[in-house]
């Protein structure tokens, strides 16, 4: 049956078989759960094997630098651009995804490549954990749902500050980027605030070494 499908149809079949990938990892330092790289790769590998597709990665370093840590050491940062060849042996398509990694040593490169691959897979196959994206939510139509609470506000504020720190940007710039759809935190519902927390922490996951932060 698969031989009769073109590459795009095979990708669609693979996406259908993946479904939601639930959060199986936990960052104990910042107290959030996330979809691990292993869980994403396992789900994708099973799906693409079933339809006869291979995805071949290639990575190009686009930036790397060292930055002093608050503990007096030095952290190495690497940014890569991942290019992914998707092929069934007859047809091919190419996609790309940037990735960033941080570590006190040579692992920064591997983490940057892992980040690019993980988020390329998530975007290519639209992999979610069944949570709502706040960008698709009308902040004025809450249907009686409670609005963001003070604990959520404080957590988002801390996350914006952490993300600003690892990206060398102002916290206000980071906040505006994530709140451009709604204008301010006060307009978020309780559920969309939780989803925003997930989005920002997932972004941090691509920059921050969880082991180093937990130490």
C-alpha positions in Angstrom: 0.0 0.0 0.0 2.8 2.5 0.9 4.4 2.1 -2.5 1.3 3.7 -4.0 1.6 6.8 -1.9 3.7 9.8 -2.7 6.0 11.4 -0.1 3.5 13.9 1.1 0.9 11.3 1.6 3.3 9.2 3.5 4.1 12.1 5.8 0.4 12.6 6.4 0.0 8.9 7.3 3.0 9.1 9.6 1.5 12.2 11.3 -1.8 10.4 11.9 -0.1 7.5 13.6 1.9 9.7 16.0 -0.9 11.5 17.9 -0.2 13.3 21.1 3.1 12.8 22.9 2.6 13.3 26.6 5.1 15.0 28.9 7.5 12.5 30.3 10.3 14.7 31.6 10.4 17.0 34.6 12.6 20.0 35.4 12.7 19.9 39.2 14.6 23.3 39.4 11.9 25.3 37.7 9.1 22.8 38.5 7.7 22.1 35.0 7.1 19.1 32.9 8.1 18.7 29.2 8.1 16.3 26.3 11.5 14.7 26.3 13.7 14.4 23.2 13.6 10.6 23.6 9.8 10.4 23.6 9.5 12.6 20.5 12.2 10.7 18.6 10.7 7.3 19.5 7.2 8.3 18.4 8.5 9.7 15.1 10.8 6.8 14.4 8.0 4.3 14.8 5.7 6.3 12.5 8.2 6.9 9.7 9.4 3.3 9.7 5.8 2.3 9.1 5.5 4.3 5.9 9.0 3.8 4.6 10.5 7.3 5.2 13.9 8.3 6.5 14.9 11.7 7.8 18.6 12.5 7.5 19.9 15.5 9.5 22.8 17.8 8.8 23.9 20.7 11.1 25.7 23.9 10.4 27.1 26.0 13.2 25.9 29.6 12.9 27.1 31.0 16.2 29.0 29.9 19.3 30.4 31.9 22.3 31.3 31.6 26.0 29.6 33.5 28.8 30.5 33.7 32.5 28.1 31.9 34.8 26.8 33.4 38.1 28.8 30.7 39.9 32.1 32.0 38.5 32.5 29.4 35.8 32.0 29.6 32.1 29.2 28.3 29.9 29.6 27.5 26.2 26.7 28.4 23.9 26.2 27.0 20.4 23.6 27.9 17.8 23.1 25.6 14.8 20.9 25.4 11.7 19.6 21.9 11.2 18.7 20.8 7.6 16.6 17.7 7.4 16.4 15.6 4.2 13.1 13.7 4.1 13.1 10.8 1.6 11.4 7.6 0.7 14.1 6.7 -1.8 12.1 8.1 -4.7 11.1 11.6 -3.6 12.8 14.0 -1.3 11.9 17.2 0.6 14.1 19.3 2.8 13.2 21.3 5.9 15.2 23.3 8.4 15.1 24.2 12.1 17.5 26.2 14.3 18.7 24.9 17.6 20.6 26.2 20.6 22.6 24.4 23.3 24.4 25.4 26.4 26.9 23.5 28.6 30.0 24.0 30.5 31.9 21.8 28.0 31.6 20.1 24.6 28.1 18.9 25.1 26.7 22.2 24.0 27.0 21.2 20.4 25.2 17.9 20.9 22.4 19.7 22.8 22.0 22.3 20.0 21.6 19.5 17.4 19.2 17.6 19.6 17.1 20.8 20.1 16.9 21.4 16.4 15.9 17.9 15.7 13.3 17.7 18.4 11.5 20.9 17.4 11.8 20.1 13.7 9.9 16.8 14.4 7.3 18.6 16.5 6.6 21.2 13.8 6.7 18.7 10.9 4.3 16.3 12.5 2.4 18.9 14.5 3.1 17.0 17.7 1.3 18.3 20.8 0.4 17.0 24.2 -3.3 17.9 23.7 -3.0 21.3 25.4 -4.5 24.4 23.8 -2.3 27.0 22.2 -2.9 30.5 23.6 -2.4 32.0 20.1 -5.6 30.3 19.0 -7.6 31.6 21.9 -9.8 34.7 21.8 -8.9 36.4 25.1 -12.2 38.3 25.1 -14.3 35.1 24.9 -13.6 33.4 28.2 -17.1 31.8 28.5 -16.9 32.1 32.2 -13.4 30.7 32.6 -11.4 32.3 35.4 -8.6 34.7 34.4 -4.9 34.3 35.2 -4.1 34.3 39.0 -1.3 35.9 40.9 0.7 32.7 41.2 0.7 32.3 37.4 1.6 35.9 36.9 4.6 35.6 39.2 5.8 32.4 37.5 5.5 33.9 34.0 7.3 37.0 35.1 10.2 34.8 36.4 10.2 32.8 33.2 10.4 35.9 31.1 13.4 37.0 33.3 15.1 33.7 32.9 14.6 33.7 29.1 15.8 37.2 28.8 19.0 36.2 30.7 19.9 33.3 28.4 19.0 35.1 25.2 20.7 38.4 26.2 17.5 40.4 25.5 15.5 42.8 27.7 12.7 41.1 29.7 10.3 43.7 28.3 11.2 42.6 24.7 10.6 39.0 25.6 7.3 39.7 27.3 6.1 41.7 24.3 7.0 38.9 21.9 4.9 36.4 23.8 2.0 38.7 24.7 1.6 40.4 21.3 -1.7 38.6 20.7 -3.4 39.6 24.0 -1.5 42.8 25.0 -1.0 42.0 28.7 -1.0 39.2 31.2 -4.2 40.4 32.8 -6.2 39.4 29.7 -5.0 35.7 29.8 -7.4 33.0 31.0 -6.3 30.5 33.6 -5.8 27.8 31.0 -4.1 30.0 28.4 -1.7 31.2 31.1 -0.8 27.6 31.9 -0.1 27.0 28.2 2.0 30.2 27.9 4.0 28.8 30.9 4.6 25.6 28.9 5.6 27.5 25.7 8.2 29.7 27.6 9.6 26.8 29.5 9.9 24.7 26.3 11.9 27.6 24.9 14.1 27.7 27.9 14.6 23.9 27.5 16.3 24.6 24.2 18.8 27.0 25.9 19.3 25.9 29.5 21.2 22.9 30.6 18.7 21.2 33.0 21.4 19.3 34.8 23.5 22.4 35.5 20.5 24.4 36.7 19.5 21.5 39.1 23.0 21.3 40.6 
